[in-house]
Amino acid sequence: MNAERWKKVKELFDAVVELDPDDRNRVLDRACESDKALRSDVEKLLSSFEDSDGFLEDPAAAQVARAILETKGMLQPGERFGHYKILRQIGVGGMGRVYRAEQKALGRTVAVKIIHPHLLGEESASVRFITEARAASRLNHPNIVSVFDFGKSGTQLYLVMEFLRGKDLARVDYEEGPLVFRRGG
């Protein structure tokens, strides 16, 4: 399985693993409508996860997924990053990791996105990250997070945004109606 395919399987697995069987099937029906092999791969991973019966605290599939995702440069809860105290990791994607953090000076909770260390050497990735930061900072709309800060700390590029409470977008059922988010921490 190539890396792109594995990423799709892993993302879908993460989105459905904690759902009850009926919701899981509904999400898989929609997501895999035109790709039966994708559904099969996800179901095999789910079966492996469910068959582990606690033999391993983490199933082998989860360990493989973690090995694929780089841990170098990960920030830990309580660690400081510039003016921000890291509270916990809240997401990871192709460009970087996102942390919930506290900005003590202003008494607010923020989201800090830090580019993956292995992408720093790739000029195109750094340019995409900077372009994302600039584009987001120019937007002002109630449905778009506000950008508070952007820069470089040591060798790490980062973007600090408004933190919104709400559903994890990977677990959203779009048929339930509009999404609702609460601003602030």
C-alpha positions in Angstrom: 0.0 0.0 0.0 1.5 3.3 -1.0 1.8 6.2 1.4 -1.1 8.2 -0.2 -3.4 5.2 0.0 -2.4 4.5 3.6 -3.1 8.1 4.5 -6.7 7.8 3.1 -7.2 4.5 5.0 -5.9 5.9 8.2 -7.9 9.1 8.0 -11.1 7.1 7.4 -10.3 4.6 10.1 -9.7 7.5 12.6 -13.0 9.1 11.6 -15.1 5.9 12.2 -13.3 3.8 14.9 -15.2 5.3 17.8 -18.6 5.4 16.1 -21.3 2.9 16.9 -21.8 0.3 14.1 -24.8 2.0 12.5 -23.1 5.4 12.3 -19.9 3.7 11.2 -21.6 1.9 8.3 -23.4 5.1 7.2 -20.1 7.1 7.1 -18.3 4.2 5.3 -21.2 3.9 2.8 -20.8 7.6 1.9 -17.0 7.8 2.0 -16.4 4.6 0.0 -19.3 4.7 -2.4 -17.0 4.7 -5.5 -14.0 2.9 -3.9 -15.0 -0.5 -2.6 -11.3 -1.4 -2.0 -10.9 1.5 0.3 -13.8 0.3 2.4 -12.3 -3.2 2.5 -8.9 -1.8 3.7 -10.6 0.2 6.4 -12.8 -2.7 7.5 -9.6 -4.9 7.8 -8.0 -2.3 10.0 -11.1 -2.0 12.1 -11.3 -5.8 12.4 -7.6 -5.9 13.5 -8.3 -3.2 16.1 -11.4 -5.0 17.5 -9.7 -8.4 17.5 -6.8 -7.2 19.6 -8.9 -7.9 22.8 -6.5 -5.9 24.9 -3.6 -8.3 24.0 -1.7 -5.1 23.1 -2.6 -1.8 24.6 -2.4 -0.5 21.1 -3.2 -2.7 18.1 -0.3 -3.2 15.6 -2.1 -1.0 13.1 -2.1 2.0 15.5 1.7 1.4 16.1 2.4 1.4 12.4 0.3 4.5 11.9 2.3 6.3 14.6 5.6 5.1 13.1 4.5 6.7 9.8 3.7 10.0 11.4 6.9 11.7 12.5 7.3 12.4 16.2 10.4 14.4 15.9 9.7 18.0 17.1 6.5 17.1 18.9 5.6 19.4 21.7 4.5 18.0 25.1 1.8 19.4 27.4 3.4 22.0 29.7 6.2 22.8 27.3 6.7 26.4 26.2 6.8 27.5 22.6 7.6 31.2 22.4 4.9 33.0 24.4 2.6 30.0 24.5 2.2 27.1 26.9 1.3 23.9 25.1 -1.8 22.3 26.6 -2.2 19.3 24.2 -2.0 18.3 20.6 -5.4 18.6 18.9 -4.6 17.7 15.3 -2.1 16.6 12.8 -2.1 16.9 9.0 0.0 17.0 5.9 1.6 20.3 6.7 2.0 20.2 10.5 0.7 19.6 14.0 -1.8 21.8 15.8 -1.7 22.3 19.5 -4.2 23.9 21.9 -2.1 26.4 23.9 -2.4 29.1 26.4 -1.3 32.7 25.8 -0.7 33.8 29.4 -0.1 37.5 28.7 -3.5 37.9 27.1 -5.3 35.2 29.1 -6.6 33.3 26.1 -6.5 29.9 24.6 -5.2 29.6 21.0 -4.4 27.1 18.4 -0.7 26.9 17.4 0.1 25.2 14.1 3.8 24.2 13.6 5.1 22.9 10.3 6.5 19.4 10.3 10.3 19.5 10.8 10.9 17.3 7.7 9.1 19.9 5.6 11.4 22.7 6.6 14.0 21.7 4.0 11.4 21.7 1.2 11.1 25.2 -0.1 7.7 24.5 -1.7 6.3 23.3 1.7 7.5 26.4 3.5 6.1 28.6 0.8 2.7 26.9 1.0 2.7 27.3 4.8 3.6 31.0 4.6 1.0 31.5 1.8 -1.6 29.8 4.1 -0.7 32.1 7.0 -0.9 35.2 4.8 -4.2 34.3 3.2 -5.8 33.4 6.5 -4.6 36.7 8.1 -6.3 38.7 5.3 -9.7 37.2 5.9 -12.2 38.5 8.3 -15.4 36.5 8.5 -17.4 35.0 11.4 -16.9 31.5 9.9 -13.1 31.8 9.6 -10.7 31.7 12.5 -8.6 34.8 13.2 -4.9 34.7 12.8 -3.1 36.2 15.8 0.6 35.5 15.1 2.9 34.0 12.5 6.7 33.6 12.5 9.7 31.4 13.0 11.0 30.2 16.4 14.4 28.7 15.9 13.9 26.6 12.8 10.2 26.0 13.3 7.6 28.0 11.2 4.4 28.5 13.2 0.9 30.0 12.9 -1.2 31.0 15.9 -4.9 31.2 15.4 -8.1 31.6 17.3 -9.1 28.4 19.2 -12.6 27.2 18.5 -14.5 24.7 20.5 -16.7 22.3 18.6 -16.9 19.0 16.9 -13.7 17.5 15.4 -14.3 17.9 11.6 -13.3 14.3 11.0 -16.2 13.2 13.1 -18.9 15.6 11.8 -22.1 14.2 10.3 -23.0 16.9 7.8 -26.5 15.7 7.5 -27.2 16.8 11.1 -27.4 20.5 10.0 -25.1 23.5 10.4 -21.9 23.3 12.5 -21.8 25.2 15.7 -18.6 26.5 17.2 -17.9 28.5 20.4 -15.1 31.1 20.3 -12.4 31.0 22.9 -11.1 28.5 25.3 
